Amino acid sequence: MATKVARTGIKRESGYLYYLDKRGDISRVAMARGGGKQPKSRPQKVEKAGVEREDGFLYFIDKQGDICRTRMARRGTGRRKTTARKRAAPKRKTTARKKPARKKTARRKPARKTTARKKPARKKPARKKTARRKTARKTTARRKTARRRR
């Protein structure tokens, strides 16, 4: 749950983004909208609050216009309990360890000499378009006559 840090009660206007700036005061800036580049506007200071931030908290402005804070959710904090810590395992006696075997490196094959090259593939001769057009005209004419008969 969030706790209220400062009661400011600011009234928000639409089209502005309200946030807590570096100095702990409430500032606002015009929201960016779609449809091209917007002219850059400077942030306006709405109210001086002078809130000092603590690490591990997220500060925000709630619906009533007051400054609130809540603990930040961190990954992995829910898993480990701080009260019940595990005892350190007893140290083992160190013995002389064997060195790991050395990996063999793969040898490269010598590069082949390329003297014989393949000939470039030949292009097939283009078909005559006139012959195609005549057959296409005939088939469309046949279809039209078949439709008329129906």
C-alpha positions in Angstrom: 0.0 0.0 0.0 1.1 3.6 -0.7 1.6 6.1 2.1 1.0 9.8 1.7 4.2 11.9 2.0 2.9 15.4 1.4 -0.7 16.7 1.0 -0.7 19.2 -1.9 -4.2 18.7 -3.4 -3.3 20.0 -6.9 -6.0 20.1 -9.6 -4.9 18.5 -12.8 -5.5 19.8 -16.3 -5.9 17.5 -19.3 -3.0 17.4 -21.7 -0.3 17.7 -19.1 1.9 15.0 -17.4 2.4 15.7 -13.7 5.5 14.3 -12.0 7.8 14.7 -9.0 11.0 16.4 -10.1 14.6 16.0 -8.8 14.1 18.6 -6.1 11.0 16.9 -4.7 8.5 19.5 -6.2 5.5 18.8 -8.4 6.1 19.8 -12.1 4.2 19.4 -15.3 5.0 19.2 -19.0 2.8 19.1 -22.1 2.1 15.6 -23.2 3.4 14.4 -26.5 0.7 13.5 -29.0 1.0 11.6 -32.3 1.2 13.2 -35.7 4.7 14.5 -36.1 7.2 16.5 -34.1 6.0 18.6 -31.2 7.6 21.9 -30.2 9.7 21.4 -27.1 8.2 22.9 -24.0 9.9 23.5 -20.7 8.5 21.9 -17.5 6.5 24.2 -15.3 6.7 24.0 -11.5 3.2 23.6 -10.1 3.8 23.4 -6.4 6.9 23.4 -4.1 6.8 20.4 -1.8 10.5 19.7 -1.1 10.1 16.0 -0.6 13.4 14.1 0.2 13.5 10.8 -1.5 14.6 7.5 0.1 16.1 4.6 -1.9 13.8 1.7 -2.6 10.7 3.7 -2.9 8.6 4.8 -5.9 7.1 8.3 -5.6 4.0 9.4 -7.5 1.1 11.8 -7.5 -2.2 10.2 -6.7 -5.8 11.0 -7.9 -6.3 13.5 -5.0 -3.2 15.4 -6.1 -1.1 14.4 -3.1 2.5 13.0 -3.2 2.6 9.3 -2.2 5.3 6.6 -2.1 5.3 2.8 -2.2 8.0 0.2 -2.0 9.5 -0.8 -5.3 9.1 -4.3 -6.4 12.5 -6.0 -6.9 13.2 -9.3 -8.6 13.9 -12.1 -6.2 13.1 -10.3 -2.9 10.1 -12.5 -2.2 12.0 -15.8 -2.4 14.7 -15.2 0.2 13.9 -14.6 3.8 16.3 -12.3 5.8 15.5 -13.8 9.2 16.3 -17.4 8.5 19.7 -17.5 6.8 21.4 -20.7 6.0 24.5 -21.6 7.9 27.7 -21.6 5.9 28.7 -25.2 4.9 31.8 -26.5 6.7 34.9 -26.1 4.5 36.3 -29.2 2.9 39.9 -30.1 3.1 41.7 -29.1 0.0 43.4 -31.9 -1.9 45.6 -31.7 -4.9 43.4 -31.4 -8.0 44.2 -32.8 -11.4 44.6 -30.3 -14.2 41.9 -30.5 -16.8 42.8 -32.2 -20.0 43.9 -29.8 -22.8 41.4 -29.5 -25.7 42.6 -30.4 -29.1 42.4 -27.7 -31.6 40.9 -28.6 -35.0 43.3 -28.3 -37.9 42.3 -26.4 -40.9 42.4 -28.0 -44.3 44.6 -26.3 -46.9 42.6 -24.1 -49.3 42.0 -25.6 -52.7 43.1 -23.9 -55.8 40.2 -23.0 -58.0 41.3 -23.1 -61.6 38.3 -24.5 -63.4 35.3 -22.3 -63.2 31.7 -23.1 -64.3 30.3 -21.4 -67.3 27.5 -18.9 -66.6 24.0 -20.4 -67.3 22.5 -19.5 -70.6 19.2 -17.6 -70.7 16.3 -19.2 -72.6 15.2 -17.3 -75.6 12.0 -15.3 -75.1 8.8 -16.6 -76.5 6.9 -14.7 -79.1 4.0 -12.7 -77.5 1.9 -12.5 -80.7 1.1 -16.3 -80.7 0.0 -16.1 -77.1 -2.3 -13.1 -77.7 -4.1 -14.9 -80.5 -4.8 -18.0 -78.4 -5.9 -15.8 -75.4 -8.3 -13.9 -77.7 -9.8 -17.1 -79.0 -10.5 -18.5 -75.5 -12.1 -15.3 -74.3 -14.3 -15.2 -77.5 -15.4 -18.8 -76.8 -16.3 -18.0 -73.2 -18.4 -15.0 -74.3 -20.3 -17.1 -76.9 -20.9 -19.8 -74.3 -22.4 -17.2 -71.9 -24.7 -15.9 -74.6 -26.0 -19.4 -75.3 -27.0 -19.9 -71.6 
